Amino acid sequence: MPFPGGNALLGTHGFREFARPGDKGYDALLTLDPNYIQPPHLHPGGELAVVLNGMYFDGNMEGQPIHEYPEGTTVWYNQFS
């Protein structure tokens, strides 16, 4: 399922439910330090992320990059991923 600008979803599980109108969404704008590594976590309701500036990555349990997302990338994280 492509997004404008040629970005694609990594998965689609839960996206249709996430995208339905209703009172369930939250917006957040995160500014992360260049070497910040998030601790392992889940996305119980799914998550739509847009990289506005710089580079972002998903990592393994040791914090090593698995996927890198450059500026302008849109990513969907499946429910419970």
C-alpha positions as CSV (number, residue, x, y, z in Angstrom):
1,M,0.0,0.0,0.0
2,P,2.0,3.0,-1.2
3,F,2.0,6.5,0.4
4,P,2.5,9.7,-1.5
5,G,6.1,10.1,-2.4
6,G,6.7,6.5,-3.1
7,N,7.0,5.3,0.5
8,A,5.4,1.9,1.3
9,L,4.0,0.2,4.4
10,L,6.2,-2.4,6.0
11,G,3.0,-4.4,6.8
12,T,-0.7,-3.8,6.7
13,H,-2.0,-5.7,9.8
14,G,-4.2,-3.3,11.7
15,F,-3.7,-0.4,9.3
16,R,-7.3,-0.3,8.2
17,E,-8.6,-0.2,11.8
18,F,-5.9,2.4,12.7
19,A,-7.0,4.6,9.7
20,R,-10.7,4.5,10.4
21,P,-12.2,7.8,11.7
22,G,-12.9,7.8,15.4
23,D,-11.6,8.8,18.8
24,K,-8.5,6.6,19.1
25,G,-5.5,8.5,17.8
26,Y,-2.8,10.5,19.4
27,D,-0.3,12.8,17.8
28,A,3.3,13.1,19.0
29,L,6.3,15.0,17.7
30,L,9.5,13.5,18.9
31,T,12.9,15.1,18.6
32,L,15.6,12.5,19.3
33,D,19.3,13.1,19.9
34,P,21.5,11.9,17.1
35,N,22.8,8.8,19.0
36,Y,19.6,8.0,21.0
37,I,18.6,4.4,21.1
38,Q,15.1,3.6,22.3
39,P,14.7,0.7,24.6
40,P,12.8,-2.3,23.2
41,H,9.0,-1.6,23.1
42,L,5.8,-2.7,21.4
43,H,3.2,-0.9,19.3
44,P,-0.1,-2.4,20.6
45,G,-2.4,-0.2,18.5
46,G,0.0,0.1,15.5
47,E,2.0,3.2,14.8
48,L,2.4,5.5,11.8
49,A,5.7,7.2,11.8
50,V,7.1,9.9,9.5
51,V,10.7,10.9,9.5
52,L,10.7,14.7,9.1
53,N,14.4,15.3,9.5
54,G,17.6,13.2,9.6
55,M,17.7,9.4,9.7
56,Y,15.8,6.9,11.9
57,F,16.4,3.2,12.3
58,D,14.8,0.1,13.8
59,G,17.3,-2.0,15.7
60,N,17.7,-5.4,17.1
61,M,17.9,-6.2,20.9
62,E,21.5,-5.0,20.9
63,G,20.6,-1.7,19.3
64,Q,22.2,-2.5,15.9
65,P,20.3,-1.1,12.9
66,I,18.0,-3.5,11.0
67,H,16.2,-1.0,8.8
68,E,17.2,2.6,8.2
69,Y,14.7,5.3,7.2
70,P,15.9,8.5,5.6
71,E,14.2,11.9,5.9
72,G,10.8,11.8,4.2
73,T,10.1,8.1,4.9
74,T,6.6,7.0,6.1
75,V,6.5,3.8,8.1
76,W,3.6,1.7,9.4
77,Y,4.4,-0.6,12.4
78,N,1.9,-3.4,12.6
79,Q,-0.3,-3.9,15.7
80,F,1.7,-5.6,18.5
81,S,5.0,-5.3,16.6
